[in-house]
Amino acid sequence: MRIISLAADGIHQASKRGLFHWLTSQDADVICLQDLRAPASALMTNPAFELDGYFSYFFDSPTPDHHGIAIYSREVPKAIMYGFGGSSGEDMNGRYLQADFEHLSVCSLLAPNVTINSTTSQEEQEIKDLFFKEFLNYLNKISHKRRDYVICGNWNIAHHDIDVSNPDNCRGVSGFLPHEQQYLDQLFKHVGYADAFRRYNTDTDEFSYWPSGEQGNGTGWRTDLQVISKGLLEHIEYAVIYKAKAFSSHAPVIIDYDLETF
């Protein structure tokens, strides 16, 4: 089973850069897109955003030019879940979409971001922290279910020094704050989930996001993850961050799992 995830910086822009043409050649079973910046109603009725052989599901935010996520799947899910039930409601802001299959759930995630040096950055950080506290509670709860999970998307956190190209310059910056990294520590060490890419590849030069907007220009971050439940730990066959062609400031994360059925 192949799962691809990409934060698109706007689905219209990514499409113009050839994203959908490339996706048709990848033979993925599930595709998770984030940061669509377009209303779901317009995407559902536009053939330009269809993929032959896939069923598509979109979830936007109340402000349609922000956020927004999608899941494309070859199989029809048994259920689609919008948001995860956080009390703050931030998860319903076009941030979390879950497709439930027979034995597996695949989720598309766009975590809140913080605008650096903005007058609203403190408020944005508080929203982000609350989101992750609620999200970790949800992931802890579902970890006891008898099914596996793959949570794909832009987590807006770089976990370790290895996950940024210049860690010294990133200290004190949102996305690389110690308490944010502890969210992932808790998820991986105490709840039992894992970073699928790092299970396969421990190279020090693997980044998926460049704030400059251009691959290799400025600081590189690895904030785009496929986080898996413990039942999938022995099923990772192949993992790569695709950099041969740029569709946005993020690069697609491609992971193959040794699974014959959903």
MOPE-V803111 format. One line per field, one symbol per residue. ss: DSSP state (H for helix, E for strand, L for the rest). psi: psi as a letter, one per 40 degrees, with the letter a starting at -180 (. if undefined). Layout:
ss=???
psi=???
//
This chain:
ss=LEEEEEELLLHHHHHHLLHHHHHLLLLLLEEEEELLLLLHHHHHLLHHHLLLLLEEEEELLLLLLLLLEEEEELLLLLEEEELLLLLLLHHHLLLEEEEELLLEEEEEEELLLLLLLLLLHHHHHHHHHHHHHHHHHHHHHHLLLLLEEEEEEELLLLLLHHHELLHHHHLLLLLLLHHHHHHHHHHHHHHLLEEHHHHHLLLLLLLLEELLLLLLLLLEELLEEEEELHHHHHHEEEEEELLLLLLLLELLEEEEELLLLL
psi=hhhhihhefhddddddeedddddeeefidhhhiifdfiidddddehddfihheihihihaidheeiahiihhidihidihhhiefiddeddeffdhhhhhadeihhihhgiiihhhfieedddddddddddddddddddddeeeifiiihhiahefhhdideeidgddeehehhefiddddddddddddddeiihdddddheiefhiehhdeehhehahiigehihhiideedeehdihihhedhheaeiiihhhhighdi.
//
